[in-house]
Amino acid sequence: MPKTAIVVFSDPKAGEEALGRVFNAMFITQELKDKDREVALIFQGAGTRWPTELAKPDHPGNALYNAVRDKVAGVCGGCADVFGASEGLRGSDLALVRDKAIPGTSGVLDLSRYLEEGYRLVTL
């Protein structure tokens, strides 16, 4: 079975559609996890704001987030800096990944690595 990397780009500030996207990302992650498939949940771009929101106990996605948190492969470090999410992620156990140098950033999570490792990408 193929490996799957699910990448959340949606911005929690964008309303219900963004909430639907992150829920779908977590649903797919849970479904693949339940089937013992290799799955990586990644937060990239404005999506780096989601982990702080989802970690709030009163957030409607909190229970599902906690159920798939072990599948979070990382948060794009440079993106978190650009979108103001780094501070909210301090103290969390999530890795801020900066494995690719991109001008004007502190380094970003390299999605091409997943493609090279045989993952299919699902973006939401």
C-alpha positions in Angstrom: 0.0 0.0 0.0 1.2 3.5 -0.7 2.4 5.9 2.0 0.3 9.1 2.4 1.4 12.5 3.5 -1.6 14.8 4.2 -0.7 18.5 4.1 -2.8 21.1 5.7 -2.5 24.5 4.1 -5.8 26.0 5.2 -5.8 29.0 7.5 -7.9 28.7 10.7 -8.7 32.4 10.3 -10.6 31.6 7.0 -13.8 30.3 8.7 -15.9 27.2 8.2 -14.4 26.0 4.9 -10.9 26.0 6.6 -12.4 24.1 9.5 -13.8 21.5 7.1 -10.5 21.1 5.4 -8.6 20.4 8.6 -11.3 18.0 9.8 -11.1 16.1 6.5 -7.3 16.0 6.9 -7.7 14.5 10.3 -10.5 12.1 9.2 -8.2 10.7 6.4 -5.3 10.5 8.9 -7.5 8.5 11.4 -8.9 6.2 8.7 -5.4 5.3 7.4 -4.1 5.0 11.0 -7.0 2.6 11.8 -5.9 0.5 8.7 -2.3 0.4 9.9 -1.2 2.4 6.8 1.8 4.7 6.9 0.5 8.3 7.1 2.1 11.6 7.9 0.0 14.7 8.9 1.9 17.9 8.0 1.0 21.6 8.7 2.4 23.9 6.1 1.9 27.6 5.1 -1.0 29.3 7.0 -1.9 25.8 8.2 0.8 26.1 10.8 -1.7 28.0 12.9 -3.9 25.0 13.3 -2.0 23.0 16.0 -2.4 25.8 18.5 -6.1 26.0 17.8 -6.7 22.3 17.8 -4.9 21.8 21.1 -7.5 24.0 22.9 -9.7 21.6 24.9 -12.9 23.5 23.9 -12.1 23.4 20.1 -14.5 21.1 18.2 -11.6 19.3 16.6 -9.6 18.7 19.8 -10.6 15.1 20.4 -9.8 14.1 16.8 -6.6 16.0 16.8 -5.5 14.2 20.0 -6.4 10.9 18.3 -4.1 11.6 15.3 -1.4 13.7 17.0 1.0 10.7 16.9 0.8 10.9 13.1 1.8 14.6 13.0 5.2 14.5 11.1 5.9 18.1 11.7 5.1 21.8 11.2 6.9 23.9 8.6 9.3 26.0 10.8 9.8 28.8 8.2 6.0 28.9 7.5 5.3 29.1 11.2 7.6 32.1 11.5 6.0 33.9 8.5 2.4 33.2 9.6 3.1 34.1 13.3 2.5 30.6 14.6 5.9 29.9 16.1 5.2 31.4 19.5 2.0 29.4 19.9 3.9 26.2 19.2 6.6 26.7 21.8 6.2 24.2 24.6 4.3 21.7 22.3 5.9 18.5 21.4 5.5 19.2 17.7 8.7 19.5 15.6 9.3 22.7 13.7 10.9 21.3 10.6 13.4 23.5 8.8 15.2 21.0 6.5 15.2 23.1 3.3 16.8 26.5 3.0 14.5 28.9 1.2 15.6 32.6 0.8 13.8 34.9 3.2 12.8 32.1 5.6 14.5 30.2 8.5 14.1 27.0 6.5 11.0 25.0 5.5 9.7 21.5 5.7 10.7 19.9 2.4 7.6 18.3 0.9 9.6 16.9 -2.1 11.3 14.5 0.3 8.0 12.8 0.8 7.5 12.4 -2.9 11.1 11.0 -3.2 10.2 8.5 -0.4 7.2 7.2 -2.3 4.4 9.1 -0.5 1.4 10.4 -2.3 0.4 13.9 -1.2 -3.1 14.9 -0.2 -3.4 18.7 0.2 -6.2 20.4 2.1 
